[in-house]
Amino acid sequence: MILRTLLLASVAGVAIPQVAQAQEMAGAAQATSADVDTSVPGDIVVTAQKRQESINKVGMSITAATGDQLAKLGVTDTAQLMKIIPGFRFNMTAFGSPVYTIRGVGYQESSLAAGPAVSVYVDEVPLPYSTQTIGAALDLERVEVLKGPQGTLFGGNSTGGAVNYIAAKPTDEFKAGGSASYSRFNTVDLNGYVSGPISDTLSARVAVHSLRSNDWQKSITRNDTNGERNQLFGRLLIDWKPVDRLRVSLNVNGWRDHSESQAPQIVAKQSALDDPALLAPAFVAAPFPGADARAADWDADKSYRNNNRFYQAAGKIEYDLSDDITLTSITSYQHFKRYQPLDVDGTAAEAFYVLNTGGIKSFFQELRLAGKLGSGGHWLLGANYQKDNILDDMFIRLSQASQRFTALSSRNRNRQKVETKAVYANADYEIVSGVKLNGGIRYTKADRSFVGCTLDSGDGTFAASLGGLPGQCVSFRSDGTQGLIASELNQDNVSWRAGIDYEPANGTLLYANVSRGYKAGSFPQLTIILAPQARPVTQESLLAYEAGFKLSLLNRTLQLNGAAFYYDYSNKQVRGATFIAPVGVLETLLNIPKSRVVGFELSANWQPVAGLRLSPAVSYANSKVTRSFVNFAGNDTLADYKGQAFPNTPKWSGTVDGEYRWGLNGNLDAFVGSTISFQSKTTGAFLPAPNFNINGYALLDLRAGVATADGRWNASIWGRNVTDKYYWTSAVRGSDAVVRYAGMPATYGITVGFQY
């Protein structure tokens, strides 16, 4: 209903170009900050420290991009930030959960209630769980990606970093725009916004995005296809300024996703019970797809159409208590509903079918005071509260799996409730000209409860094998009875950050920081036979050291930024296995005691001649487990992880983007551009067999087009992965199958946009 209302309010048929509006909004943002030097390539306003300032004057590692840049590169969701953020990585788990990783710090866990290592925000409002984030990139002014531990400024703790989306805001004059794209697989992508004043004190902005495409995957055993996309996003923003000192903003947004789940590609068959004789004949006979991104397979008698929905209402109130002190309140409520069927084994045999249902309800409240320390600094004091209620329900069917003799199907169901309270402070002060000290501290208390079990699905097979009742819990509690397992995890921590910025000359910034961040623990979503499997993973912590520079060179035509970092990682959270008598080896969540990541990043934005822009960037991250930790590896063997690199952590990643723009006549400009994104090899598991290898790859995107000099109209043709490179982003185990999730093949299309 919310999305339908937004669509009607947007004036049917008006679609918006993110390209044009982002360029306009970025310019507006720059005009409000005296710190920004528009002659320096890539110098834009960011709000990483809760105030507007030039990105090149912030002493921390930040990558930012305007909505214009994102649209040109085809970045429409968080997963695609890999194209512009070196060191950022996305992959899907075996059970359809997105995982974001920065500099090797991520949490490879499928549970709906698992907090991410990389947090995502929209206008400072947290999206606390990664499954909620697919609509975050709607109608943007810009995105800011902060690397390293966060917590002293943003709403929640995280060890890997934070992605903060800044939505395009209502305007004081009437504006509207639109873009329409058509591309391979009959993909139709429409964006639209209408913005302007309602009264002297009230303005509003409505934005919508519709994405639809046909199937892109082909079955290797029959005439069948899969992979249709059907997504709809909408947002209503209202700004109210009744008096000079008071500003009120309301954000009502939502999305629904009726897309089909991607089918994986099977690459190996190995019995989950370590007995090849137990593999089902239909599964053994299933073919392998080969090196073709479109080739895959799935159960023929099932629909894989999702019905995921998300709704959010958020309000922000700012009141200037004086010329130097502002009181800010942020309130948010969000509701996510999930219906997500998956084929986990990548064959036409029903070796591992999953239906994920459940949902998340989350309330967030933040209150903070911010002000100036004389003429040389700033201070901030705040507190926030968050309450989450997560129902995670997973139906599993294994009629052609090794486990079929003990259970044809089962159901894992749990509810986790989380209450998080925090207080924080942050300050910076210029002690002498050009030298600024900054620091922050945060105390967090997180209380989490768990009630859940594994149930017989109703067919009686699992209950019969474990001596339970059909349709009831079969999990054994610590007292030997079967039923619901209840537990709690209550932890607190103190995260902090300290740093120094040195600006010896205009256009030169040197900085050094040390910080400690935490990520909360959680309970697992898995098949629980014995109570110890339900034990939570405890909070992890990361002590980060970073030093960097931001330099304006070659008569301000080149902006060169770099940083080196060392992460001391404690209690890294992973999914592993534990021997639990009398059954044997069972899945659990575990903490790796000690590990580290060391690396560096280098990026440039260069305009050597008028109209030409070159933007290369590279990241290196060397991860390693540094203390003995014995567990089961990807090939089911017991081994010591010490000395091993993290899964899904390529050592090298980077991008090179270039564009040349020139005038065709007084009213029309032309442009051509290309982007290369690359990453080196990595793996999908600790100590893996070769089947878990993820090869390195490089992808080439091309674009060309024309635009009117006043920015009102533009048209472009483009291609993504134009060499049709076969690559995959993850390699995971699902019962008897090791599978890969392939990246998209070559796509090409045309986009037309306008604004007025």
LUMROVO-350582 format. One line per field, with one value per residue (C-alpha): residue number from 0; residue in three letters; z, y, x. Coordinates in pm, whole numbers. Each point is the difference from the previous one (the first is absolute). Example, Ala and Ser with C-alpha at 12.3 -4.5 7.8 and 13.67 -1.06 7.14 Angstrom:
<pts>
n = c(0	1)
res = c(ALA	SER)
zz = c(780	-66)
yy = c(-450	344)
xx = c(1230	137)
</pts>
This chain:
<pts>
n = c(0	1	2	3	4	5	6	7	8	9	10	11	12	13	14	15	16	17	18	19	20	21	22	23	24	25	26	27	28	29	30	31	32	33	34	35	36	37	38	39	40	41	42	43	44	45	46	47	48	49	50	51	52	53	54	55	56	57	58	59	60	61	62	63	64	65	66	67	68	69	70	71	72	73	74	75	76	77	78	79	80	81	82	83	84	85	86	87	88	89	90	91	92	93	94	95	96	97	98	99	100	101	102	103	104	105	106	107	108	109	110	111	112	113	114	115	116	117	118	119	120	121	122	123	124	125	126	127	128	129	130	131	132	133	134	135	136	137	138	139	140	141	142	143	144	145	146	147	148	149	150	151	152	153	154	155	156	157	158	159	160	161	162	163	164	165	166	167	168	169	170	171	172	173	174	175	176	177	178	179	180	181	182	183	184	185	186	187	188	189	190	191	192	193	194	195	196	197	198	199	200	201	202	203	204	205	206	207	208	209	210	211	212	213	214	215	216	217	218	219	220	221	222	223	224	225	226	227	228	229	230	231	232	233	234	235	236	237	238	239	240	241	242	243	244	245	246	247	248	249	250	251	252	253	254	255	256	257	258	259	260	261	262	263	264	265	266	267	268	269	270	271	272	273	274	275	276	277	278	279	280	281	282	283	284	285	286	287	288	289	290	291	292	293	294	295	296	297	298	299	300	301	302	303	304	305	306	307	308	309	310	311	312	313	314	315	316	317	318	319	320	321	322	323	324	325	326	327	328	329	330	331	332	333	334	335	336	337	338	339	340	341	342	343	344	345	346	347	348	349	350	351	352	353	354	355	356	357	358	359	360	361	362	363	364	365	366	367	368	369	370	371	372	373	374	375	376	377	378	379	380	381	382	383	384	385	386	387	388	389	390	391	392	393	394	395	396	397	398	399	400	401	402	403	404	405	406	407	408	409	410	411	412	413	414	415	416	417	418	419	420	421	422	423	424	425	426	427	428	429	430	431	432	433	434	435	436	437	438	439	440	441	442	443	444	445	446	447	448	449	450	451	452	453	454	455	456	457	458	459	460	461	462	463	464	465	466	467	468	469	470	471	472	473	474	475	476	477	478	479	480	481	482	483	484	485	486	487	488	489	490	491	492	493	494	495	496	497	498	499	500	501	502	503	504	505	506	507	508	509	510	511	512	513	514	515	516	517	518	519	520	521	522	523	524	525	526	527	528	529	530	531	532	533	534	535	536	537	538	539	540	541	542	543	544	545	546	547	548	549	550	551	552	553	554	555	556	557	558	559	560	561	562	563	564	565	566	567	568	569	570	571	572	573	574	575	576	577	578	579	580	581	582	583	584	585	586	587	588	589	590	591	592	593	594	595	596	597	598	599	600	601	602	603	604	605	606	607	608	609	610	611	612	613	614	615	616	617	618	619	620	621	622	623	624	625	626	627	628	629	630	631	632	633	634	635	636	637	638	639	640	641	642	643	644	645	646	647	648	649	650	651	652	653	654	655	656	657	658	659	660	661	662	663	664	665	666	667	668	669	670	671	672	673	674	675	676	677	678	679	680	681	682	683	684	685	686	687	688	689	690	691	692	693	694	695	696	697	698	699	700	701	702	703	704	705	706	707	708	709	710	711	712	713	714	715	716	717	718	719	720	721	722	723	724	725	726	727	728	729	730	731	732	733	734	735	736	737	738	739	740	741	742	743	744	745	746	747	748	749	750	751	752	753	754	755)
res = c(MET	ILE	LEU	ARG	THR	LEU	LEU	LEU	ALA	SER	VAL	ALA	GLY	VAL	ALA	ILE	PRO	GLN	VAL	ALA	GLN	ALA	GLN	GLU	MET	ALA	GLY	ALA	ALA	GLN	ALA	THR	SER	ALA	ASP	VAL	ASP	THR	SER	VAL	PRO	GLY	ASP	ILE	VAL	VAL	THR	ALA	GLN	LYS	ARG	GLN	GLU	SER	ILE	ASN	LYS	VAL	GLY	MET	SER	ILE	THR	ALA	ALA	THR	GLY	ASP	GLN	LEU	ALA	LYS	LEU	GLY	VAL	THR	ASP	THR	ALA	GLN	LEU	MET	LYS	ILE	ILE	PRO	GLY	PHE	ARG	PHE	ASN	MET	THR	ALA	PHE	GLY	SER	PRO	VAL	TYR	THR	ILE	ARG	GLY	VAL	GLY	TYR	GLN	GLU	SER	SER	LEU	ALA	ALA	GLY	PRO	ALA	VAL	SER	VAL	TYR	VAL	ASP	GLU	VAL	PRO	LEU	PRO	TYR	SER	THR	GLN	THR	ILE	GLY	ALA	ALA	LEU	ASP	LEU	GLU	ARG	VAL	GLU	VAL	LEU	LYS	GLY	PRO	GLN	GLY	THR	LEU	PHE	GLY	GLY	ASN	SER	THR	GLY	GLY	ALA	VAL	ASN	TYR	ILE	ALA	ALA	LYS	PRO	THR	ASP	GLU	PHE	LYS	ALA	GLY	GLY	SER	ALA	SER	TYR	SER	ARG	PHE	ASN	THR	VAL	ASP	LEU	ASN	GLY	TYR	VAL	SER	GLY	PRO	ILE	SER	ASP	THR	LEU	SER	ALA	ARG	VAL	ALA	VAL	HIS	SER	LEU	ARG	SER	ASN	ASP	TRP	GLN	LYS	SER	ILE	THR	ARG	ASN	ASP	THR	ASN	GLY	GLU	ARG	ASN	GLN	LEU	PHE	GLY	ARG	LEU	LEU	ILE	ASP	TRP	LYS	PRO	VAL	ASP	ARG	LEU	ARG	VAL	SER	LEU	ASN	VAL	ASN	GLY	TRP	ARG	ASP	HIS	SER	GLU	SER	GLN	ALA	PRO	GLN	ILE	VAL	ALA	LYS	GLN	SER	ALA	LEU	ASP	ASP	PRO	ALA	LEU	LEU	ALA	PRO	ALA	PHE	VAL	ALA	ALA	PRO	PHE	PRO	GLY	ALA	ASP	ALA	ARG	ALA	ALA	ASP	TRP	ASP	ALA	ASP	LYS	SER	TYR	ARG	ASN	ASN	ASN	ARG	PHE	TYR	GLN	ALA	ALA	GLY	LYS	ILE	GLU	TYR	ASP	LEU	SER	ASP	ASP	ILE	THR	LEU	THR	SER	ILE	THR	SER	TYR	GLN	HIS	PHE	LYS	ARG	TYR	GLN	PRO	LEU	ASP	VAL	ASP	GLY	THR	ALA	ALA	GLU	ALA	PHE	TYR	VAL	LEU	ASN	THR	GLY	GLY	ILE	LYS	SER	PHE	PHE	GLN	GLU	LEU	ARG	LEU	ALA	GLY	LYS	LEU	GLY	SER	GLY	GLY	HIS	TRP	LEU	LEU	GLY	ALA	ASN	TYR	GLN	LYS	ASP	ASN	ILE	LEU	ASP	ASP	MET	PHE	ILE	ARG	LEU	SER	GLN	ALA	SER	GLN	ARG	PHE	THR	ALA	LEU	SER	SER	ARG	ASN	ARG	ASN	ARG	GLN	LYS	VAL	GLU	THR	LYS	ALA	VAL	TYR	ALA	ASN	ALA	ASP	TYR	GLU	ILE	VAL	SER	GLY	VAL	LYS	LEU	ASN	GLY	GLY	ILE	ARG	TYR	THR	LYS	ALA	ASP	ARG	SER	PHE	VAL	GLY	CYS	THR	LEU	ASP	SER	GLY	ASP	GLY	THR	PHE	ALA	ALA	SER	LEU	GLY	GLY	LEU	PRO	GLY	GLN	CYS	VAL	SER	PHE	ARG	SER	ASP	GLY	THR	GLN	GLY	LEU	ILE	ALA	SER	GLU	LEU	ASN	GLN	ASP	ASN	VAL	SER	TRP	ARG	ALA	GLY	ILE	ASP	TYR	GLU	PRO	ALA	ASN	GLY	THR	LEU	LEU	TYR	ALA	ASN	VAL	SER	ARG	GLY	TYR	LYS	ALA	GLY	SER	PHE	PRO	GLN	LEU	THR	ILE	ILE	LEU	ALA	PRO	GLN	ALA	ARG	PRO	VAL	THR	GLN	GLU	SER	LEU	LEU	ALA	TYR	GLU	ALA	GLY	PHE	LYS	LEU	SER	LEU	LEU	ASN	ARG	THR	LEU	GLN	LEU	ASN	GLY	ALA	ALA	PHE	TYR	TYR	ASP	TYR	SER	ASN	LYS	GLN	VAL	ARG	GLY	ALA	THR	PHE	ILE	ALA	PRO	VAL	GLY	VAL	LEU	GLU	THR	LEU	LEU	ASN	ILE	PRO	LYS	SER	ARG	VAL	VAL	GLY	PHE	GLU	LEU	SER	ALA	ASN	TRP	GLN	PRO	VAL	ALA	GLY	LEU	ARG	LEU	SER	PRO	ALA	VAL	SER	TYR	ALA	ASN	SER	LYS	VAL	THR	ARG	SER	PHE	VAL	ASN	PHE	ALA	GLY	ASN	ASP	THR	LEU	ALA	ASP	TYR	LYS	GLY	GLN	ALA	PHE	PRO	ASN	THR	PRO	LYS	TRP	SER	GLY	THR	VAL	ASP	GLY	GLU	TYR	ARG	TRP	GLY	LEU	ASN	GLY	ASN	LEU	ASP	ALA	PHE	VAL	GLY	SER	THR	ILE	SER	PHE	GLN	SER	LYS	THR	THR	GLY	ALA	PHE	LEU	PRO	ALA	PRO	ASN	PHE	ASN	ILE	ASN	GLY	TYR	ALA	LEU	LEU	ASP	LEU	ARG	ALA	GLY	VAL	ALA	THR	ALA	ASP	GLY	ARG	TRP	ASN	ALA	SER	ILE	TRP	GLY	ARG	ASN	VAL	THR	ASP	LYS	TYR	TYR	TRP	THR	SER	ALA	VAL	ARG	GLY	SER	ASP	ALA	VAL	VAL	ARG	TYR	ALA	GLY	MET	PRO	ALA	THR	TYR	GLY	ILE	THR	VAL	GLY	PHE	GLN	TYR)
zz = c(0	83	-331	-194	167	-83	-362	-39	169	-233	-303	-219	-279	154	48	140	-102	286	-229	-33	349	171	-191	101	365	22	-126	254	280	-107	-3	367	123	-7	54	-342	-285	-319	-205	162	-173	218	275	128	325	243	337	142	325	25	-161	-352	-100	-295	-42	-39	341	196	164	-63	-292	-185	-354	-125	-327	-120	-134	-344	23	130	-284	-269	134	37	380	118	326	275	-158	-305	207	-87	-323	176	347	5	292	3	-83	-28	-6	66	258	-78	144	-189	252	-128	164	-29	74	23	22	79	289	-54	159	-218	174	-136	312	-46	348	-59	29	-285	29	-251	99	-246	67	-190	125	327	64	35	-204	266	-206	-349	-149	43	-214	-365	-26	170	-324	-117	-123	150	51	79	185	254	94	323	50	332	336	45	306	148	-260	-168	153	51	60	-289	-55	-379	-86	-89	-321	36	-276	-18	-174	-238	196	-78	-193	47	-366	-203	-168	-167	-217	-146	-149	-183	-87	-219	-6	-55	138	-78	302	54	268	83	254	88	244	58	246	109	250	142	200	120	278	-146	-289	-121	-232	-139	-168	-157	-168	-195	-130	-204	-218	-150	106	-60	113	-213	127	-119	14	-150	-179	303	114	328	131	-67	185	126	252	100	231	125	237	123	167	171	140	233	119	209	157	-68	288	-59	-282	-25	-256	-64	-209	-94	-229	-102	-258	-116	-181	-210	-177	-39	210	-197	-49	87	-218	140	-21	232	170	341	253	303	199	-145	-173	-382	-3	160	-291	-178	-354	-147	162	-118	-355	-6	-253	68	-174	-114	-45	-109	227	-127	38	323	131	263	100	-282	210	211	-29	116	0	310	188	217	131	200	149	202	155	133	146	70	210	30	230	40	373	-82	-290	99	148	-180	148	-235	38	-244	28	-223	-23	-268	-89	-231	-118	-175	-235	-180	-167	-96	-185	193	-182	-361	-151	-113	284	326	195	190	-34	244	68	219	170	301	55	194	202	114	196	24	194	15	187	-25	66	-224	22	-55	223	-51	-350	-14	64	31	258	-5	278	-71	99	-196	60	-231	45	-254	-27	-256	-104	-209	-153	-242	-159	-147	-232	-68	-191	-224	257	207	304	-166	206	325	-113	-324	132	311	123	190	186	259	132	119	186	26	215	-53	201	-58	99	-193	-28	-266	-27	-210	68	-187	265	-224	-354	-229	278	115	262	-13	207	93	243	18	261	-133	181	-214	147	-226	67	-204	-11	-272	-115	-301	-67	-186	-299	48	-217	305	-153	214	313	-61	-33	326	204	-9	-106	-352	-37	335	113	-34	149	321	289	257	231	-270	-84	-341	-47	-32	100	175	64	49	-98	188	-72	13	-137	-33	-351	-64	-252	23	-275	-117	-323	-133	-280	-75	-306	-182	-199	219	285	198	265	240	195	243	80	157	-119	90	-170	214	37	-112	-4	-304	-243	-73	51	376	120	335	219	-26	-369	107	193	-121	-155	231	-103	-213	24	-231	94	-308	-76	-306	-148	-320	-220	-229	-249	-264	-267	-349	33	154	-297	201	332	147	314	176	327	168	270	248	164	318	-6	312	9	-370	-47	-235	-68	65	154	340	118	239	163	-55	-354	-142	-212	-13	-133	247	13	123	81	-147	287	-188	-357	-186	-324	-137	-316	-183	-244	-265	-213	-238	-183	-286	-263	-222	-268	-27	-32	91	342	117	333	88	345	151	333	155	301	138	255	227	302	245	284	-5	-71	-90	-184	-305	-337	-329	-93	333	145	346	-30	170	-152	119	-289	-226	-180	54	-248	-245	47	-318	64	-290	-128	-184	-267	-286	-131	-278	-192	-272	-61	-278	-160	-329	-28	231	128	-11	166	-70	227	-8	303	130	334	84	334	115	290	57	91	333	143	142	307	239	-115	-298	-266	-352	-50	235	-200	-123	-295	-49	-274	-173	-143	-271	-25	-283	-48	-253	-37	-49	237	-39	148	248	120	-90	-238	-36	-188	20	-114	228	53	322	10	-373	-40	146	264	191	371	330	325	251	44	279	133	12	139	-271	-249	-41	-211	-151	-54	-342	-82	-272	-362	-249	3	-223	-23	-59	247	-65	274	54	272	33)
yy = c(0	242	-69	39	335	121	-105	187	306	6	84	-308	-11	242	-189	135	3	-55	132	350	45	-126	243	281	-107	-51	352	132	-181	144	351	-27	-77	248	-286	-152	100	-75	37	-315	-324	-211	259	-36	59	-292	-29	-287	195	116	338	123	15	-72	-367	102	166	-303	-200	-346	-241	91	-69	208	13	222	-135	110	-223	-296	26	19	-314	-193	-15	-45	-192	-60	-321	196	233	-245	202	319	-99	-183	-243	-30	-341	-158	-366	-213	-277	-347	105	325	255	292	54	324	0	287	-65	-366	71	-162	-261	-302	-102	-69	59	277	133	11	357	101	98	280	215	181	330	231	360	-123	-249	-356	-296	-246	-322	-47	-151	341	194	-63	320	228	147	164	364	94	317	-209	-304	4	-316	21	-267	-148	-29	231	81	335	191	-233	-170	-348	-177	-169	-141	24	341	188	86	321	92	362	35	288	255	205	319	357	17	-245	-261	-332	-239	-342	-275	-317	-282	-304	-277	-369	-258	242	211	319	233	313	270	307	291	307	265	345	228	-62	325	258	-234	-346	-187	-358	-249	-324	-254	-338	-268	-296	-281	-291	-256	-342	-316	-9	-356	-314	-354	-252	-292	135	292	227	339	189	333	247	333	189	275	320	270	322	287	312	272	301	292	254	321	185	235	74	-214	-309	-256	-310	-280	-300	-299	-266	-268	-359	-264	-337	-266	-265	-110	-364	-131	-66	-367	-101	-206	-335	-73	-302	-277	-125	-169	207	-324	-87	-312	20	-304	214	246	-26	-145	299	238	-200	1	378	172	283	335	88	349	178	266	-70	-379	-136	-233	-16	-210	1	-13	311	375	207	331	212	206	219	331	288	308	281	330	226	349	247	315	260	301	267	69	278	109	-268	-287	-225	-265	-289	-281	-294	-252	-301	-300	-264	-327	-266	-309	-288	-273	-140	-343	-133	-290	-52	-306	127	-314	-115	-255	112	-33	330	219	288	237	294	192	226	366	285	280	268	325	252	326	231	329	214	345	150	326	191	22	366	63	-307	-308	-189	-226	-250	-188	-259	-308	-254	-288	-284	-286	-282	-298	-260	-314	-235	-298	-243	-297	-258	-292	-267	-277	-63	69	-229	87	-124	-320	199	296	84	349	215	352	226	274	254	343	236	323	261	314	231	312	230	337	166	312	142	312	162	307	187	33	207	121	-303	-263	-150	-265	-208	-278	-181	-259	-215	-232	-264	-258	-265	-255	-282	-286	-317	-248	-264	-357	-228	-152	-300	157	-213	-301	-185	-109	217	-71	-375	11	195	-146	311	89	106	378	60	111	-279	197	-148	242	-26	-207	-262	96	122	345	371	119	337	199	353	194	323	188	353	176	330	100	302	196	243	179	294	201	212	251	157	181	53	-314	-228	-212	-263	-203	-292	-181	-286	-140	-297	-127	-286	-208	-157	-375	-199	-343	-230	-111	-365	-354	-44	-361	71	309	97	81	292	167	356	142	274	354	54	298	166	233	206	210	224	276	183	306	213	212	252	1	121	339	-157	-228	-314	-114	-287	-183	-293	-194	-292	-205	-282	-182	-203	-226	-179	-266	15	-150	-299	-294	-326	-342	-159	-362	-42	-341	-228	109	117	302	263	356	285	363	57	274	-6	131	212	113	307	195	227	204	331	197	258	203	292	240	169	253	31	201	168	-257	-304	-168	-308	-170	-305	-165	-313	-184	-268	-205	-288	-199	-276	-207	54	-240	-372	-80	-357	-60	-167	138	21	-357	-143	-60	114	257	294	332	175	174	-18	299	95	-135	251	234	62	157	242	191	324	209	227	241	252	240	258	270	259	250	-88	348	274	-204	-363	-192	-352	-245	-340	-197	-335	-176	-298	-171	-289	-226	-273	-359	-99	-298	-80	-192	-38	-265	-79	-264	140	-2	298	215	336	102	354	200	338	148	266	243	254	302	280	266	358	257	353	264	106	-360	-27	-296	-287	-328	-274	-351	-228	-349	-180	-292	57	-280	-244	-113	-310	57	-88	193	-284	-373	-170	-340	-102	-351	-236	277	255	283	333	317	137	368	153	-58	284	250	300	264	356	270	324	259	348	256	333)
xx = c(0	283	175	-326	-63	351	-38	-326	143	299	-217	-18	250	252	322	316	353	233	272	-135	-142	313	214	-232	-11	375	49	-248	180	334	-140	-94	351	284	246	-60	229	-194	319	142	-108	-227	-40	-358	-182	-31	-170	208	51	-364	77	71	365	227	87	364	6	-129	277	-139	-32	-320	-113	-291	-192	-281	-326	121	308	-201	-252	269	165	-325	20	-359	45	255	132	121	219	280	29	110	129	335	6	-380	-145	-343	-101	-307	-1	-137	-336	-45	129	212	339	199	372	250	374	-65	-238	-341	-225	-76	-321	-350	-208	-256	87	377	126	232	366	-70	-299	-229	-181	-231	19	157	-283	138	-121	115	-11	142	-317	-168	247	-96	-205	253	138	-323	20	336	195	308	137	284	192	200	264	105	-180	-299	-206	101	-200	-248	-301	145	328	176	347	28	-140	-318	-185	-200	-244	-115	-335	-70	-204	-312	74	-123	-105	-206	220	-66	189	9	212	-90	238	-46	257	69	-245	-281	95	-201	138	-202	86	-201	-26	-213	123	-105	-172	-346	0	253	109	-73	161	-16	167	-142	228	-73	207	-135	222	-132	176	-52	182	375	86	-55	-55	259	-246	-325	-163	-34	127	46	121	-280	32	-303	73	-176	135	-157	74	-182	208	-157	199	-165	167	-262	261	365	129	-218	30	-219	41	-225	107	-257	137	-41	73	-117	200	-177	318	99	288	316	79	358	232	107	375	44	-199	108	-221	-90	24	345	-134	-18	-229	-271	-14	-336	17	-190	248	302	-136	-53	230	243	-64	352	147	-317	-150	-352	14	-149	-269	-273	-300	-254	-315	56	-28	297	-184	71	-254	222	-131	141	-167	156	-100	275	-8	279	-40	276	-26	266	19	245	217	254	-206	-249	-226	-84	-251	-24	-285	-59	-228	46	-167	146	-192	173	-116	304	11	345	155	323	143	-7	-156	-344	4	-158	325	-35	-307	-50	-288	100	-280	-23	64	156	-157	242	-37	285	32	300	38	311	142	265	187	322	307	77	131	226	-208	-325	-164	-282	-186	-266	-194	-199	-234	-96	-247	-20	-233	113	-189	215	-182	166	-177	240	-77	266	-181	307	274	219	-212	-322	10	-30	-213	-175	-65	36	-56	240	-182	117	-85	270	-71	273	14	297	81	294	146	280	210	227	216	270	212	271	273	227	-39	-17	-2	-329	-63	-316	-148	-316	-131	-313	-146	-239	-211	-170	-243	-120	-241	-57	-285	4	42	-4	-341	-122	-175	-311	83	134	332	227	-205	24	380	41	-284	-217	-352	-107	-13	171	347	257	294	138	33	278	-226	-54	-358	-111	-149	72	346	22	315	133	311	62	321	138	306	181	105	221	199	294	182	207	-32	285	-58	342	-134	-325	-74	214	-137	190	-181	37	-273	-38	-343	-172	-335	-233	-265	-270	-40	-304	-162	4	-269	79	-123	28	25	169	-25	371	-57	-219	281	57	309	131	90	309	235	247	287	85	307	-9	215	-69	31	-219	197	-101	276	91	-160	-313	-67	86	-144	203	-118	162	-13	175	-171	54	-291	44	-305	-133	-275	-86	-346	-34	-228	182	-55	50	15	-293	-51	-179	-93	333	98	-277	-28	59	105	355	254	351	217	255	57	116	-35	273	-22	-12	-215	82	-240	28	-228	184	-109	309	-180	-337	-278	211	-28	189	-75	210	-16	155	-28	223	-117	207	-202	126	-106	286	-84	-71	-365	-90	-325	-146	99	-191	98	-134	347	109	277	169	-106	317	174	-306	-152	-365	-255	-150	297	200	339	-34	-301	-46	-165	106	-261	52	-220	52	-261	1	-236	-165	-151	-113	-294	115	285	123	179	166	114	109	42	219	-57	215	81	256	-81	-148	-188	-341	120	291	254	-221	4	52	-378	-24	243	-127	216	118	-167	-21	-320	-21	-294	-38	-228	-54	-262	-111	-147	-128	230	-269	-40	-367	33	244	21	259	80	194	133	93	238	34	257	-258	248	-114	57	-159	-26	-35	58	-192	-104	-366	-46	137	82	276	-142	96	-201	92	23	-214	102	41	-285	-49	-266	-113	-105	-188	-49	-133	-60	-177)
</pts>
